[in-house]
Amino acid sequence: MIVLRVSEIKNPAKASFSLETGLAPCAGVTRTWEPERLTSLGVYPADQPASYAVPVSAATLDRLRTRGVSDLKDVCLQVKLRLMRQAGDAVEVVLAAPEWQQEK
């Protein structure tokens, strides 16, 4: 799994949003592929920093291998913010560096 830490949120209107996660090629790698979707994280409360566990299954890693990805150093976590409704003000989310962890 990947631990994703949201360290800061600027969301004055407390607009609902999610973080769409996937595994994608890192910048500068020679072999590219379509991102492999992981999960959608609903951030609640919408203005409070928190940590989230992003599951990465063996099947997901196998799909990357079948696309020719042999080294996980070429794989980066892709995170996209998706607003559930129009926010009056801009929503800003600051993420700490993600961490790979073995599930216990």
C-alpha positions as CSV (number, residue, x, y, z in Angstrom):
1,M,0.0,0.0,0.0
2,I,1.0,3.6,-0.4
3,V,0.5,6.1,2.5
4,L,-0.7,9.4,1.1
5,R,-0.4,12.3,3.6
6,V,-2.4,15.4,2.9
7,S,-0.4,18.0,4.9
8,E,-2.4,21.1,4.1
9,I,-5.8,22.0,2.6
10,K,-7.0,25.5,1.6
11,N,-10.7,25.1,1.1
12,P,-12.6,28.1,2.5
13,A,-15.9,26.9,1.1
14,K,-15.4,23.4,2.4
15,A,-16.3,22.1,-1.1
16,S,-16.4,18.3,-1.3
17,F,-13.6,16.8,-3.3
18,S,-11.8,13.5,-3.9
19,L,-8.3,12.5,-4.7
20,E,-8.1,10.2,-7.7
21,T,-5.0,8.0,-7.5
22,G,-3.1,5.9,-10.0
23,L,0.3,4.6,-10.9
24,A,1.8,6.3,-13.9
25,P,5.2,6.6,-15.6
26,C,7.6,8.9,-13.9
27,A,8.8,11.9,-15.8
28,G,11.8,11.1,-18.0
29,V,11.3,7.3,-18.3
30,T,11.8,5.9,-21.7
31,R,8.8,3.4,-21.6
32,T,5.4,5.0,-21.1
33,W,2.0,3.4,-20.5
34,E,-1.5,4.4,-19.6
35,P,-1.9,5.1,-15.8
36,E,-3.2,2.2,-13.8
37,R,-6.1,3.5,-11.6
38,L,-5.9,2.7,-7.9
39,T,-8.7,4.3,-5.9
40,S,-10.7,7.4,-5.3
41,L,-10.2,8.9,-1.8
42,G,-13.1,11.0,-0.4
43,V,-11.4,13.7,1.8
44,Y,-13.5,14.4,4.9
45,P,-13.6,16.8,6.5
46,A,-12.9,18.7,3.3
47,D,-10.7,21.2,5.1
48,Q,-8.6,18.9,7.5
49,P,-5.3,17.3,6.7
50,A,-5.1,13.6,7.2
51,S,-3.3,10.4,6.0
52,Y,-4.9,7.9,3.7
53,A,-4.0,4.3,2.7
54,V,-4.0,3.7,-1.0
55,P,-4.2,-0.1,-1.7
56,V,-1.9,-1.5,-4.4
57,S,-2.9,-5.1,-5.2
58,A,-0.6,-7.8,-6.6
59,A,-2.9,-7.8,-9.7
60,T,-2.2,-4.1,-10.3
61,L,1.5,-4.7,-10.2
62,D,1.1,-7.7,-12.5
63,R,-0.8,-5.6,-15.0
64,L,2.1,-3.1,-15.0
65,R,4.6,-5.9,-15.6
66,T,2.6,-7.1,-18.6
67,R,2.9,-3.6,-20.0
68,G,6.7,-3.9,-19.8
69,V,7.3,-2.2,-16.5
70,S,10.1,-4.1,-14.8
71,D,11.4,-1.6,-12.3
72,L,9.1,0.1,-9.8
73,K,11.5,3.1,-9.7
74,D,9.9,4.0,-13.1
75,V,6.5,4.2,-11.5
76,C,5.1,7.3,-9.8
77,L,1.9,8.0,-7.9
78,Q,-0.4,10.2,-9.8
79,V,-3.0,12.2,-7.8
80,K,-5.7,14.3,-9.4
81,L,-8.1,16.5,-7.4
82,R,-11.8,16.2,-8.4
83,L,-14.3,18.7,-7.1
84,M,-17.8,17.3,-6.4
85,R,-19.3,20.7,-7.0
86,Q,-18.1,24.2,-8.1
87,A,-16.2,25.9,-5.3
88,G,-16.5,29.6,-4.8
89,D,-12.7,29.9,-4.1
90,A,-9.8,27.8,-5.3
91,V,-9.1,24.6,-3.5
92,E,-5.5,23.9,-2.8
93,V,-4.1,20.6,-1.5
94,V,-0.5,20.0,-0.4
95,L,0.7,16.4,-0.3
96,A,3.8,15.1,1.5
97,A,6.0,12.6,-0.3
98,P,4.1,9.3,-0.5
99,E,5.5,6.2,1.2
100,W,5.3,2.6,0.2
101,Q,4.5,0.2,3.1
102,Q,3.9,-3.5,3.4
103,E,0.5,-4.3,4.8
104,K,0.6,-6.0,8.2
